[in-house]
Amino acid sequence: MPSPLIRRRYTAAQARRRYLLSFVVVLGIATSALLFTSVLSAKNTGKLFISTDIAPVHSLVSMITGNTAQVDLLLRNGQSPHDAHLKPSDARNLQNADLVIHIGGNLSPQIDRQINSLVKTDKVITLFDVEKTHHIKDLTDHTDPHVWLDIENAKLWLQHITNVLKQLNPDELALYEKNNQMAQQSLTELSQLIASKLAPVAQVPFIVQHDAYGYFVNTYGLNNLGAITGSNGHHASAATLKSVQALSEQAVCVFADVGEPTAVIDVVNEQKQLSVGLLDPVGMRLDPGASLYSELLNTMADSFLQCLQ
């Protein structure tokens, strides 16, 4: 028979487990209730409820809507879009949204499938498929889904989002037009600033951990030699690592991704100690909101400049 001391320890351990389990359950219920309350709040105030996938899309939509809509962000807290899954509460929000705006293009396969199965087609804007969106091939000759890093795509989408919102909420037509004009001008000026900033380092060779930056690199004429992982975020093969190691002999800098393991960077750096920069393609370190998209591109430009100069 267990001693009283053992029984007390066992009972205490049980109590701690019950407490932790209860806390997790309550936290999950509270989070779901909060998200559902957000949908009801938007409906009760007469505002549109718009669901977006990643922070850059959330930002672009917020530029146009101002306070006329509640714009929900599905991927928070450092989630990578490539392998993200939605919580049940997110799925309910998708079903209740007036409009769902996401990248598509196989950026987030799981989320794309859930959107296609849960939301009516006429309530979905897939930005990757918007007419005249510019697409490029990644370094392995697959279509690169990181289309938001082309500022001209963002400007095209702003106009498209404005047109859709004017149909959904014609009472705010004038505001949407005004916000679109201001956003278009702001992004034009930002692109000119970035081009001027990066011109002195445009020919300096570098390597990236993640093949996510082709649109940005092409726009500003940068000299990317190669990538360790593909545009889909899959792990690098031994052959790829060997190839990138050879390229590193010519490079000045290697760029890691925010939130991703850096062991592969160490492997590439075995033969030549490159400077290491940090890039953030989705704004994991930025506060969501209308200003995030501009901050994202400007911060990216600064990261390139600091490591390459």
MODADA-V116267 format. One record per residue. PHI is phi as a letter, one per 30 degrees, with the letter a starting at -180 (999 if undefined). OMEGA is omega as a letter, one per 40 degrees, with the letter a starting at -180 (none if undefined). D_CENTER is the distance of its C-alpha to the mean C-alpha in Angstrom with 1 decimal. Layout:
[[PHI	OMEGA	D_CENTER] [PHI	OMEGA	D_CENTER]]
This chain:
[[999	a	57.3] [d	i	54.4] [d	i	55.5] [e	a	54.7] [d	i	52.4] [d	i	50.4] [d	a	50.3] [d	i	49.0] [d	a	46.2] [d	i	45.3] [d	i	45.4] [d	i	43.2] [d	i	40.6] [e	a	40.6] [d	i	40.2] [d	i	37.2] [d	i	35.5] [d	i	36.4] [d	a	35.0] [d	i	31.7] [d	i	31.5] [d	a	32.4] [d	i	29.8] [d	i	27.0] [d	a	28.4] [d	i	28.8] [d	i	25.3] [d	i	23.9] [d	a	26.2] [d	i	25.5] [d	i	21.7] [d	i	22.4] [d	i	25.0] [d	i	22.8] [d	i	20.2] [d	i	23.1] [d	i	24.8] [d	i	21.8] [d	a	22.4] [d	i	26.1] [d	i	25.8] [d	a	24.1] [d	a	26.7] [d	i	29.5] [c	a	28.7] [i	i	28.5] [d	i	24.8] [d	i	22.4] [c	a	19.9] [c	i	16.6] [c	i	13.9] [b	a	10.3] [d	a	7.6] [c	a	4.1] [e	i	5.2] [d	i	5.9] [d	i	7.8] [e	a	9.3] [d	a	10.4] [d	i	12.0] [d	a	13.7] [d	i	14.9] [e	a	16.5] [d	a	18.7] [d	a	19.5] [h	i	20.6] [c	a	22.3] [d	a	23.4] [b	i	20.7] [c	a	18.8] [c	a	15.1] [c	i	13.6] [c	a	10.1] [d	a	10.1] [c	i	7.6] [b	i	8.9] [h	i	10.8] [i	i	8.9] [d	i	8.3] [d	a	7.2] [d	a	6.3] [d	a	9.5] [b	a	11.9] [d	i	10.8] [b	i	13.7] [c	i	14.5] [d	i	17.2] [e	i	20.4] [d	i	19.8] [d	i	16.4] [d	i	18.5] [d	i	21.1] [d	i	18.9] [e	a	17.8] [d	a	21.5] [c	a	22.5] [d	i	20.0] [d	a	21.6] [a	i	18.6] [c	a	15.4] [b	a	12.9] [b	a	10.2] [d	a	9.3] [i	i	11.8] [i	i	13.4] [i	i	13.2] [d	a	9.5] [b	a	9.9] [e	a	13.7] [d	a	14.6] [d	i	12.7] [e	i	14.0] [d	a	17.4] [d	i	17.4] [d	a	16.6] [d	a	19.3] [d	a	21.8] [c	a	21.4] [c	i	20.9] [d	a	23.4] [e	a	22.5] [d	i	23.6] [c	a	21.1] [c	i	18.0] [c	i	16.3] [c	a	14.6] [d	i	13.3] [e	a	13.8] [c	i	17.4] [d	a	18.2] [e	i	21.4] [i	i	21.4] [d	a	17.7] [d	i	18.0] [c	i	17.3] [b	i	18.2] [d	i	19.1] [d	a	17.6] [d	i	20.2] [c	i	21.5] [i	i	22.0] [c	i	19.4] [d	a	17.3] [d	a	14.0] [d	a	11.1] [d	a	8.8] [d	a	10.8] [d	a	9.0] [d	i	10.2] [c	a	13.6] [d	i	14.6] [d	i	17.3] [d	i	15.1] [e	i	13.5] [d	i	17.1] [d	a	18.2] [d	i	15.8] [e	i	16.9] [d	a	20.4] [d	i	19.7] [d	i	18.1] [e	a	21.1] [d	a	23.5] [d	a	22.3] [d	i	22.4] [d	i	25.9] [d	a	27.1] [d	a	25.7] [b	a	26.9] [d	i	29.6] [d	a	30.9] [c	a	28.0] [e	a	28.3] [d	i	29.5] [d	a	26.7] [d	i	24.0] [d	a	25.8] [d	a	26.2] [d	i	22.6] [d	i	21.6] [d	a	24.2] [d	a	23.2] [d	i	19.5] [e	a	20.6] [d	a	23.0] [d	a	20.7] [d	i	18.2] [d	i	21.3] [d	i	22.6] [d	a	19.4] [d	i	19.4] [d	i	23.1] [d	a	22.7] [d	i	20.1] [e	i	22.5] [d	a	25.4] [d	a	23.8] [c	a	22.9] [e	a	26.1] [d	a	28.2] [c	a	26.0] [e	a	25.1] [c	a	27.4] [d	a	26.7] [d	i	25.6] [a	i	22.7] [b	i	20.9] [c	i	17.3] [d	a	16.4] [b	a	13.6] [d	a	14.2] [c	a	10.9] [c	a	12.6] [e	a	15.3] [d	i	14.5] [d	a	14.5] [e	a	17.5] [d	a	19.4] [d	a	19.1] [c	i	20.6] [i	a	22.8] [d	a	21.8] [c	i	23.5] [d	a	21.2] [d	a	23.7] [l	a	21.6] [b	a	18.9] [d	i	19.5] [c	a	17.1] [d	a	16.2] [d	i	13.2] [d	i	13.0] [i	a	12.8] [d	a	16.4] [d	a	18.9] [d	i	21.1] [d	i	24.7] [d	i	27.7] [d	i	28.5] [d	i	25.1] [d	i	25.5] [d	i	29.1] [d	a	28.1] [d	i	25.5] [e	i	28.1] [d	i	30.5] [d	a	28.1] [d	i	27.6] [d	a	31.2] [c	a	30.3] [d	i	27.1] [c	a	27.0] [b	i	23.6] [b	a	21.0] [c	i	17.4] [d	i	15.8] [c	i	12.1] [e	i	11.4] [i	a	12.0] [c	i	13.6] [e	a	17.4] [c	a	19.3] [e	a	22.4] [d	i	21.9] [d	i	21.8] [d	i	25.2] [d	i	26.5] [d	a	25.8] [d	a	27.3] [d	a	30.5] [d	a	32.4] [b	a	31.3] [d	i	29.7] [d	i	26.9] [d	a	25.2] [c	i	21.8] [c	a	18.9] [b	i	15.5] [b	a	12.2] [b	a	8.7] [d	a	6.4] [c	i	3.1] [i	a	6.2] [d	a	7.4] [c	a	10.8] [c	i	10.7] [d	i	12.2] [d	i	10.5] [l	a	12.8] [d	a	14.1] [d	a	14.3] [d	a	10.7] [e	i	10.0] [d	i	13.4] [d	a	13.1] [e	a	10.1] [d	a	12.2] [d	i	15.4] [d	i	14.4] [d	i	13.4] [d	i	16.8] [d	i	18.6] [d	i	17.4] [d	a	18.8] [d	a	21.8] [d	a	22.7] [d	a	22.7] [c	a	24.3] [d	none	27.1]]
